[in-house]
Amino acid sequence: MKSITLLLTLFLTITSFAQSKKNIFFDQSTLTTKFHTIDELEDLKKGELVKLYIERANEIITVLPYIALTNEADVSLSDIGIKENSDNLKLLKKHHETTTDAFESTSNLITEFIPYADTEKIIWSILYYEEMIKKIRIGVNGNF
């Protein structure tokens, strides 16, 4: 479990650097690439389920604050009409740093506590997170 946390922390550090360097809200690497069926999840071991749980929590933590602005990856401040002045860039950079810290803390908590949960509850939670992510991606024009 600790190796998963280390890999995710490294991934988030790289993601955070890339995000602040590009002056974007969040990038494509933050997003979940595959959604699962209950049958697929039931075939996975608990460690694999915890990893999926962490990945989905990361997307929700990262994207949710921007939902009123955009639900699409790689959107910059200027893309939606926000000036890319030093104050706004500093604010975005600080938010990326704070989000990275929050996710690291959340990831550590999940890594330590979620393995104690019943497997079926972890599966239910992953499916719930995936439904939330789908709704976020549909956006305001998607009839949700």
N, C-alpha and C positions, 0 to 999 in steps of 0.2 A: 504494500500500500504506500509506503514512503517513497518508493521509486516513481509511482504514479504522480504523487504530489510534486516531486522534484521536476518531472517532465512537464507537468502542467504549469508550474511556476516559470520554467524556462520559456515555454510557449507564450505565456502571458507577458513576460518581459519583452520578448521579441515583438509580440502583437502591440503592446503599449508603445514601444519605440516607433514602430511603423505607423501607428495611428497618429501620434503626435507629430511625427516628421511630415506626414502627408496633409496635416491639417484637416483631417476627416473625422466624422463622428465615430465610425467603426468600420472595420474592413471585412472583406469576404472571409478571411481566415477565422473570424470569430463565429461564423454561422455554422449551424449543424448541417451536415451534408447528406445525412440519411435518416429517414424516419422508419420506425419499426412496427411490426405487428406483434401482437401478444405472443404468437407462436414463436417468432424469432427470438423474442426476449426470454421466453421460457427455456430455450436451448442454451442460453448463456450462463456462465458461472457468475457467482456473486461479485467477484472482483471486476469482471467485465461490465456488469450492470452498474457498479459504483462509478466506473469511468464514464459511462454514458450519462449517468445522473449528473456528474460534475460538468460535463460538456454542455448539457442543456441548461444547467444553472448559470453557467458562464454566459451563454447567449442571452438569457433573460436579463441578467444583471447588466450586461453591456448595452443592449438595445432598448430596453424599456424606458430609460430616461429621455430618449429622443423620439418617442413614438409620435408626438404631436408635430415634430419637424420632418421626420422621415423614417421609413421602415426599410430603406434600401441601404446596402453596404456601399462604401466608397463615396459617399456624398460629402462634399466639403462645405465649409461655411459659406463660401461665395456662391455655391450651387443653389442655395436657397435664399440668397439675398442678405446674408449676414456679412458685415465688413470683416475682413481679415486683418484687423488692426492688432497692435501688440496686446491690448487688454483682452480682447476676445481670444487670441491665440494662447495667452497665458492661462486664461480660464479653462480653455479646452484641454491644454496640457495638464493642468492641475486635476481636472476631472478624470483624465485617463490614468493618472498616477493613483488617485483615490480609488478608482474602480479596480485597478490592478491589486491594490492592497486589500480591498474588500473581497475580491474574488479569491485571493490567496488565503485569507482567513476563512472564508466559506468553504473553500476546497479542503483545507485542513480539518475543519469541523466535519464535513461530509466523509472524508477519508477515515476519520476516527470513529464516528458514531453510526453512520448508515449501515456498515456491515452487521451491526447488531439487529437491524430491522429484518422482519420476515421477507423472504425473497419475493413473495407475491405483492407485498406492499411497495417494495422497490420498483417492481415492474409497473404497478399501477401509477406510481409517482412519475416514472419516465414517460409513460403514455400521456399522463396529464400535462407534464412539461411540454411534450411534443405538440399537444393540441393548443396550448398557449402560444407556442412559437408559430404554429400555422396561422393562428388568428392575428398575431402581430404582423406576420408577413402579408396577409391579405390586405391590411390597411383599411382606412376609413371608407373607401369605395368598394370594399369587398363584401358588403352586407353581413357584417358580423355584429 
